[in-house]
Amino acid sequence: PDASASTNNATIVAAIGVAAALGGGYVEMPAGTYTYTSFTVSPGVILRGAGEDVTVLQSAQAVKTVTLGGDLSGLEDITIDGVSNQAGSTGVYSKANDRLRVNRTKLKRFETGLHLQGAQRCEFNELSIDSCASGAKIHGDINASGGSDGSVCHNNRWNGGIVSVCTTVGIELKYVDRQCWNNELDHIGFVDNTGIGLRVYGARHTRLGAGCWFDGNTTHLDVRD
């Protein structure tokens, strides 16, 4: 790992660019802790580390640090660390993309761990979120940035992982100004969140699998509208 966040970031961006030019594929990152600033994962590209807590990317920027920038983009076997819960920081952000893939990944110490401004047919497997203000915002939302750049949020599945020690909410499924429906959560533990473990706010037909559990949260479940 290079000591320079800007150098590491430029290397990641260049590698993603090579994979994107070939039509997609995996960008492999070896074990280690790497500082970075912010970057976008191109459509069809998966950034893959050597394992959760084995390959760690660290950014303390008050920005959207990793943007999943198109259909079939994603992360695998990696930890994304915001270091200091910087106000305005987001670990992983995506708007209006389909079939995202995030597998065996941990997001921690951001103001918002994961923010989906519309998403469809995405698969999250063994995705854990720790020590954020808002762990995951899964929103049907088209106008969050002041323009028509988001989408509906439906038919997404999150299977496995722990959502813990979030101070506002662990996972929030919400109708903001577009539908949020038919989303499924399976085998997720909501543990020791000092805010709400799970909030379902105008999100219809949300399914909780029998494998979900709640322990030590200030409020386990908040259902509104």
C-alpha positions as CSV (number, residue, x, y, z in Angstrom):
1,P,0.0,0.0,0.0
2,D,1.2,3.5,-0.9
3,A,1.2,6.1,1.9
4,S,-0.5,8.6,-0.5
5,A,-4.3,8.5,-0.7
6,S,-4.2,10.4,-4.1
7,T,-1.7,7.8,-5.5
8,N,-3.8,4.9,-4.3
9,N,-6.9,6.5,-5.7
10,A,-5.4,7.1,-9.1
11,T,-4.2,3.5,-9.3
12,I,-7.7,2.2,-8.4
13,V,-9.3,4.5,-11.0
14,A,-6.9,3.4,-13.7
15,A,-7.5,-0.3,-13.0
16,I,-11.2,0.1,-13.1
17,G,-10.8,2.0,-16.4
18,V,-8.9,-1.0,-17.9
19,A,-11.6,-3.4,-16.8
20,A,-14.3,-1.1,-18.1
21,A,-12.6,-0.8,-21.5
22,L,-12.7,-4.6,-21.8
23,G,-16.4,-4.7,-21.1
24,G,-16.3,-5.4,-17.4
25,G,-14.7,-7.9,-15.0
26,Y,-12.9,-8.0,-11.7
27,V,-10.3,-5.6,-10.4
28,E,-8.3,-7.5,-7.8
29,M,-6.9,-5.7,-4.7
30,P,-4.4,-7.6,-2.5
31,A,-4.4,-7.7,1.3
32,G,-3.5,-4.5,3.0
33,T,-4.9,-1.2,4.2
34,Y,-5.1,1.5,1.5
35,T,-6.0,5.1,2.0
36,Y,-8.1,6.7,-0.8
37,T,-10.2,9.8,-1.6
38,S,-13.2,8.8,-3.8
39,F,-13.8,6.9,-7.0
40,T,-16.5,5.4,-9.2
41,V,-16.9,1.7,-10.1
42,S,-17.9,1.4,-13.8
43,P,-20.8,-0.6,-15.1
44,G,-20.0,-4.3,-15.2
45,V,-16.9,-4.0,-12.9
46,I,-16.5,-5.6,-9.5
47,L,-13.8,-4.4,-7.1
48,R,-12.6,-7.5,-5.3
49,G,-10.3,-7.7,-2.3
50,A,-8.7,-10.6,-0.5
51,G,-11.4,-10.7,2.2
52,E,-13.4,-8.7,4.6
53,D,-11.0,-7.0,7.1
54,V,-8.1,-8.3,5.0
55,T,-8.3,-5.7,2.2
56,V,-9.3,-2.4,3.8
57,L,-9.9,0.9,2.0
58,Q,-9.9,4.0,4.3
59,S,-11.3,7.4,3.4
60,A,-12.2,10.2,5.8
61,Q,-13.6,12.5,3.1
62,A,-17.0,14.3,3.5
63,V,-18.2,13.0,0.2
64,K,-19.6,9.9,-1.5
65,T,-16.4,7.9,-1.3
66,V,-17.3,4.9,-3.5
67,T,-19.9,5.3,-6.2
68,L,-21.3,2.3,-7.9
69,G,-21.7,3.9,-11.3
70,G,-23.7,1.6,-13.4
71,D,-25.6,-1.7,-13.8
72,L,-23.8,-4.9,-12.6
73,S,-21.1,-2.9,-10.8
74,G,-20.2,-3.9,-7.2
75,L,-17.8,-4.9,-4.4
76,E,-16.6,-8.2,-3.1
77,D,-14.4,-9.4,-0.2
78,I,-13.5,-6.0,1.1
79,T,-13.9,-3.5,3.9
80,I,-14.7,0.2,3.2
81,D,-13.8,2.3,6.3
82,G,-14.7,6.0,6.9
83,V,-12.3,6.2,9.9
84,S,-14.1,9.0,11.8
85,N,-17.8,9.2,10.8
86,Q,-17.0,12.4,9.0
87,A,-20.2,14.5,8.6
88,G,-21.4,14.3,5.0
89,S,-19.5,11.0,4.3
90,T,-21.1,8.1,2.5
91,G,-19.3,4.8,2.1
92,V,-21.1,3.4,-0.9
93,Y,-23.6,5.4,-3.1
94,S,-25.6,4.4,-6.1
95,K,-28.5,6.0,-8.0
96,A,-30.9,4.4,-10.5
97,N,-28.8,1.3,-11.2
98,D,-29.9,-2.3,-11.7
99,R,-28.3,-5.6,-10.6
100,L,-25.7,-4.3,-8.3
101,R,-23.6,-7.0,-6.6
102,V,-22.1,-6.5,-3.2
103,N,-20.7,-9.7,-1.6
104,R,-18.9,-10.3,1.7
105,T,-18.3,-6.7,2.3
106,K,-18.2,-4.5,5.4
107,L,-18.9,-0.7,5.6
108,K,-18.0,1.1,8.8
109,R,-17.6,4.5,10.4
110,F,-19.4,6.7,7.8
111,E,-22.2,9.1,8.4
112,T,-24.1,6.9,5.9
113,G,-22.8,3.5,5.1
114,L,-24.9,2.7,2.0
115,H,-27.2,5.0,0.1
116,L,-29.3,3.7,-2.7
117,Q,-31.2,6.5,-4.5
118,G,-33.3,4.0,-6.4
119,A,-32.2,0.5,-7.3
120,Q,-33.7,-2.6,-8.9
121,R,-32.8,-6.4,-8.8
122,C,-29.7,-5.9,-6.7
123,E,-28.1,-8.7,-4.7
124,F,-26.3,-8.0,-1.4
125,N,-24.8,-11.1,0.2
126,E,-23.1,-11.1,3.6
127,L,-23.0,-7.3,3.7
128,S,-22.3,-5.9,7.2
129,I,-22.5,-2.3,8.4
130,D,-21.0,-1.1,11.6
131,S,-20.7,2.2,13.6
132,C,-22.4,4.5,11.2
133,A,-25.0,7.2,11.9
134,S,-27.3,5.7,9.2
135,G,-26.3,2.2,8.2
136,A,-28.2,1.8,4.9
137,K,-30.7,4.2,3.2
138,I,-32.6,2.1,0.6
139,H,-34.9,4.7,-0.9
140,G,-37.3,5.1,-3.8
141,D,-36.1,8.6,-4.5
142,I,-35.9,10.6,-7.7
143,N,-35.2,14.1,-6.5
144,A,-32.6,13.9,-3.7
145,S,-30.1,15.8,-5.8
146,G,-32.5,18.5,-7.0
147,G,-33.1,16.8,-10.4
148,S,-34.7,13.7,-11.9
149,D,-31.7,11.4,-11.4
150,G,-32.9,8.7,-9.0
151,S,-35.5,6.0,-9.5
152,V,-37.9,3.5,-7.9
153,C,-36.5,0.9,-5.5
154,H,-37.8,-2.6,-5.8
155,N,-37.0,-6.3,-6.1
156,N,-33.7,-6.0,-4.2
157,R,-32.5,-8.8,-1.9
158,W,-30.0,-8.5,1.1
159,N,-29.1,-11.9,2.5
160,G,-26.7,-12.2,5.5
161,G,-24.7,-9.8,7.5
162,I,-24.7,-7.8,10.7
163,V,-25.9,-4.2,11.1
164,S,-24.6,-2.9,14.4
165,V,-23.9,0.2,16.5
166,C,-25.7,2.7,14.2
167,T,-26.8,5.8,16.1
168,T,-29.8,6.9,13.9
169,V,-31.0,3.9,12.0
170,G,-29.5,0.5,10.9
171,I,-31.5,0.0,7.7
172,E,-34.2,2.4,6.4
173,L,-36.4,1.3,3.5
174,K,-38.3,4.5,2.5
175,Y,-40.7,5.9,-0.1
176,V,-39.3,9.4,-0.6
177,D,-41.0,10.4,-3.8
178,R,-41.0,7.1,-5.7
179,Q,-42.1,3.6,-4.9
180,C,-40.1,1.4,-2.6
181,W,-41.5,-2.1,-2.6
182,N,-40.9,-5.8,-2.9
183,N,-37.5,-5.7,-1.1
184,E,-36.4,-8.7,0.9
185,L,-34.1,-8.9,4.0
186,D,-32.9,-12.4,5.1
187,H,-30.6,-13.6,7.8
188,I,-29.6,-10.1,8.9
189,G,-28.7,-9.4,12.5
190,F,-29.7,-5.9,13.9
191,V,-27.4,-5.6,16.9
192,D,-26.7,-2.9,19.5
193,N,-28.0,0.0,17.4
194,T,-28.5,3.0,19.7
195,G,-31.0,4.3,17.2
196,I,-33.6,2.2,15.4
197,G,-32.6,-1.2,14.1
198,L,-35.0,-1.3,11.1
199,R,-37.3,1.5,9.8
200,V,-39.9,0.8,7.1
201,Y,-41.3,4.1,6.0
202,G,-43.9,3.9,3.3
203,A,-42.1,0.9,1.8
204,R,-44.7,-1.7,0.8
205,H,-44.4,-5.5,0.6
206,T,-41.1,-5.5,2.5
207,R,-40.3,-9.1,3.4
208,L,-38.3,-10.1,6.5
209,G,-37.0,-13.7,6.4
210,A,-37.2,-15.9,9.4
211,G,-33.4,-15.6,9.8
212,C,-33.4,-11.9,10.8
213,W,-32.9,-11.2,14.4
214,F,-32.9,-8.1,16.7
215,D,-30.8,-7.8,19.9
216,G,-29.8,-4.8,22.0
217,N,-31.2,-2.1,19.9
218,T,-32.8,1.0,21.5
219,T,-35.8,0.4,19.2
220,H,-35.9,-2.8,17.2
221,L,-38.5,-1.9,14.5
222,D,-40.2,1.3,13.4
223,V,-43.0,1.0,10.8
224,R,-44.6,4.2,9.5
225,D,-47.1,5.3,6.8
